[in-house]
Amino acid sequence: MPDNAASEARPAPTTTNGAAAETRRQQVRGLISALGMLPVLLILCIGFHLLSEGRFFTGQNLGIVLQQAAVNTVLAAGMTFVILTGGIDLSVGSILAASAMAGLTLSRLPELGMLWLPAALLTGLCFGVVNGALIALLRLPPFIVTLGSLTAVRGLARLLGADTTVFNPSIPYAFIGNGSLTLIPGVASIPWLSVIALLVILVSWLVLRRTVLGVHIYAVGGNESAARLAGIKVWAVLIFVYGVSGLFAGLGGAMQAARLYAANGLQLGQSYELDAITAVILGGTSFVGGIGSIWGTLVGALIIAVLSNGLILIGVSDIWQYVIKGLVIIGAVALDRYRLQGSART
């Protein structure tokens, strides 16, 4: 009997070792998931600093990078809400242009000039809610609706300015576009554009991770039918996320208007939707919905800004910049597919 008992007990260490190995693998996967694309961001920064002979990590250049990342961060935050539900918003660039045009046009009226900023936000919100209503209430595909909006809203943006560039060198609140918040007098400051972008990220995180509405957004993206059966008002969630996307696009338009003192309905915001989508996917949010992090989106937006800035610093022509950015977009989609396959295996 003792011999039999001993023989039966021998496999236990192997089982224990297997469980420990699986635990370690789970911990490694958790660490990789938590870090996301942050190591890639750091490698890019160091690489461009070396290739540019030490010009990347300078105060002036880092300020430029933060400014370049700010508007895309705001757009990508709104895009994160949409993609988390399994949708897409191709119209954010056009909404940004229309919002900037509406705001700048109003800013030139002496009696209403101070209202240009709320007007830009309201313009973006209205377009976003219309997109959401068409998708949620009429059950139209998000890709088709926002593709149509991309063209239609761009046309409206051009009409607002009579197809010309609108200028206002004395636009109110111009400090948000070109001013900086002093952190340490004479030593350190941060552009107001970046402050706004960080506030948008923080508010988005609070909504997504600390509210019931955030839980509903993830639930709709995970399984819309199950969410509906669970009593979640899917239509309201969809209108909300597209409204947020439009609102943030309107904010992006205001940021650009304050930075440039000008807006053009034809050119402003062109291809911004692609940068926003790329930032979201690079940040770990899945195209199928239900998986993602707003902090990952911030890292994705910073990667795109660093890539654009670094390529200029090392003298890459604008033609090759387009090629490289296109490859990054393809790589982001491939990464999303790889992550999905990895989730299926585990």
N, C-alpha and C positions, 0 to 999 in steps of 0.2 A: 504493500500500500504506500509506504513512504516514497518508494522509487517512482511509482506511477504519479504520485502527487508532484514530485520534483520535476518529472518530465513534462507534466502539464503546465508547470509554472515557468518553464524556460522561455517560451515566446514572449513573455511579458516585457522584458527589457527592449526587445525589438519594437514592440507596439508603442512603448513609451518613447523610444527614440524617434519613431515615425511621427508621433503626435507632436513632439518637440520640434522636429524639422518642419512640419506643416505650420506650426505656430510661428517659427522664424520666417517662413516664406510669407505668411500673412502679414507679419510686421514689416517686412521689406516692401511688400506691395502697398501697404498703408503709408509707409514713408514716401515712396515714389509718388503715390497719389496726392499726398499732402504737399510735397514740394512742387509737383506739376512741372511747369516750364520755367520755374525760377532758375535752375542751374543753366539752362540755355540762355536766359537773359544775362546772367553773370558772365558766361563764356563769351557772348557777343560783345559785351562792354569791354572786357579785358582784351579780346582780340582786336577790336577797332582801336583801342588805345595804343596797342603795340604797332599796328599797321599804320596809324596816323602819326607816329613819332611823338606820342604823348599829348596830342591835342584833344583827345576825347574827354578825359577827366579834368576838365578845367571848369571853373565856375560859370563862365559865359556859355560854354557849349552845353553844359548840363541844364542850364536855364532854358536854352533853345530846345533841347530834347523834351523837357517838361512841357513847354508851350506847344510843341508839335504833337505831343501825346494827349493833351487836354481834351480837345474837341472830339477826337476819336474815342477817348475813354468814355465821354458822356454818351455818344451815339451807341457805343458797344454795350454800355450798361442797359440802355433801353432795349437793345437787340437781345441781350441775355434773357430778359423777361419773356420776350416773344419766342425765342428758340427753346426755352425751358418747357413751353407748352407744345413743342413740336411744330411750331410755325416758322415763318420767315417774313422779314420786312425789307423789301427792296426799294422802298420809297423814301428812306430816311434822308438821303442826299438831296432829293428834290424838295422834301419838306423843310430841310435846313435852309435851302435857297429861298423858298417862298416866305419862310418866317423872317429871314434877314431882310428881304425886300419889303415886307409889310412893316417891320419895325423901323427901318431906315426911312421909308416914305412918311410914316407918321412922325418921326423925329424932326422932320423939316417943317412941321406946322408949329408955330410958336406957342399956341395955346394948348396943344396936345403933345408936345415933344417929350415931356417927362413920362408919358405913358407908352413909349415905344417898346420898352422891355417887356411889360405885361402883354402888349399886343403880339410880340413875337412868340411868347410862350403860348398864348391862347390860340394863335394860328396853328402852331404845331400840334397842340392838343386836339383841336377840331379835326384836322386831317387824320390824326391817329385814331380818334373815336369813329370816324366814318369808315376807315379801313376795318376796324374791329367789328363794327355793326354789320358790314357786308359779309364778313367771314363767319361771325357768330350766329347771326339771325337768318341770313340767306344760305348759309352752308356753302359758300363759294371757297375754292381753294386759295389759301394764303398767297401762294406763288403768283397766281393769276391776278388776284386783287391788287397786290402791292406792285406787280409789274405794270399794271394799268395805271396805278397811282403815280408811279415813277415818271411816266410820260405826261399824264394829265396835270399833275401838280407842277412839273417843270414848265409846262405851257403857261399855267397861271402865274408862276413866278416871273416869267418874261413879260406877261401882260401887265403885272403890277408896276413894272418900271418902264413900260412902253418899249421893251426890248433894248434898253440902254443901261448903262451903269449908273447907279444912284450914289451920290456922294453926300457926306455931311461931316466935315472936319470938326464940328463943334457938338457932336452927338453926346447927349447926357450919359453918365455912367461909363464914360470911355475908359476909366481906370481899370475896369474889369478885363479889358482886352490887352492893355499895355503896361499896367501898373504892377507893383509887387508888394506883398505883405512883408514887412520887416520883422524878422525873427530875432536877430541880434544886430543892433545898430552898427552900420559900417562893416559888418562881417558877413551876415547871412540873411537872405531874403528868398521868398518863393513867389512866383508869378500868381496873380489872382486867378488866372485861367486854371492853374493847377489846383489852387485851393477849392475852386468850384467843382472841379472834376473829383477831387477827394471827397467832398461833401456828398456828391451824387453817389459815389461808390458806397459811402457809409450809410446813407439813407436806403439805398437799394439792399444792402446787406441786412439792415434792420427789418425791412419789409419781408425779404425772402426767408430769413432765418429766425425771426422773432415774432412773427404774426401768424394767425390762422390763415390769412390770405396767402401768405407764402407757402404754407403747407398745401393749400388748394392748387396753387400754380404748379408745384412739383407733381401733385396727384394727377392733374389734367395731362401733363406731359408724359407721365408714366403710363397711364391707361385712361383715356378719355371716357370710354364706356363704363369702366368700373367707377370712375369719379362721379359720373352722372347717376349711377345706381346708388352711390353712397350719399346722394342728396346734395352734391356740390352743384352750384349753378354755373355750369360750364360756360354758358353764353356770357355771363357777367365777368367771369375770369378772363375770357378772351377779349372782351371789349376793354377791360382794364389794362391788360398787357400791351395791347396796340395803342391805347391812349397814352400809356407811359412812354412807349417808344416815340410817339409823335411829340409828346411834351419835351422829352430830352432832345429830340431833333430840333425843336423850336429853341431850346436853350442853346444848343450848338450854333444855331443861326445867329442868336443874339451875341454869343461869344465872338463869332467871326466878324460880325458887323462892328462890334466895339474894337476889335483888333485892327481891322482894315479901314475903318471909317467909310466903307463902301461895300456895295453888293451888286452882283450881276446875275440875273435870273438864268442865263445860259450856262455860265461857267462855274459859279460857286456850288460846291458840294458834289461835283462830278466824281463818280466812283467812290464816294465816301462810304456807301453801303458795303462795298466789297472789303474795305479796310475794317469796318466794324464787324462784319461777319467773320473775317479771318481772326480778329482779336478774340472773339467769343470762342471759336473752335480751338484756337491755340491755347486758350485758357482752360480747356477741359470740358466745356459744355457740349453735350452731344446733340447732333442734328435731329435725333429721334425724340428728344425731349426727356424731361424728368431727371436729368443728370447734369450737374454743373455748379459752378461757384462764381460769385461776383468778384472775389479777390483774384481768381484765376483770369477773369476777363481783364482786370487791371494789368496783370503781368503780360497778357497777350498784347494789349495796346502799347505797353512800354517796349515790347520786342519789336513791334512794327516801327515805332518812332526811332528806336536805336538803330534799326536796320536802315531806315531812310537816311538818318543823319550820318551814320558811319560810312555808308556808300559814297556820300558826297565828300566826306572828309578824305577818303582815300582816292578820290578822283575817278570814280566809276561814272561813265556817261549816263545821261538820263535814259537812253535807249535800253541799256543793260539793266538799269534800275527797274524798268517795267518788266523785263524778262525775269529778273530775280524775284520780284514781288509776285508775279504770276506763278512761279514755281513754289513760292511759300504758300499761296492759296491752295494749290494742288496738294502740297505736303500736309496742310492743315486738315483737309478732307480725308487724306490717307491715314493720318494719325487718328482721326475720329473713328474710322472704320477699324483700325487696329485695336483701339481701346474697346470697341464694342465686341470684337471677337475675343479679346482677353477676358471681358466680363462674362461672356457666354461659356468660356472654358472653365472659369472658376465658379 
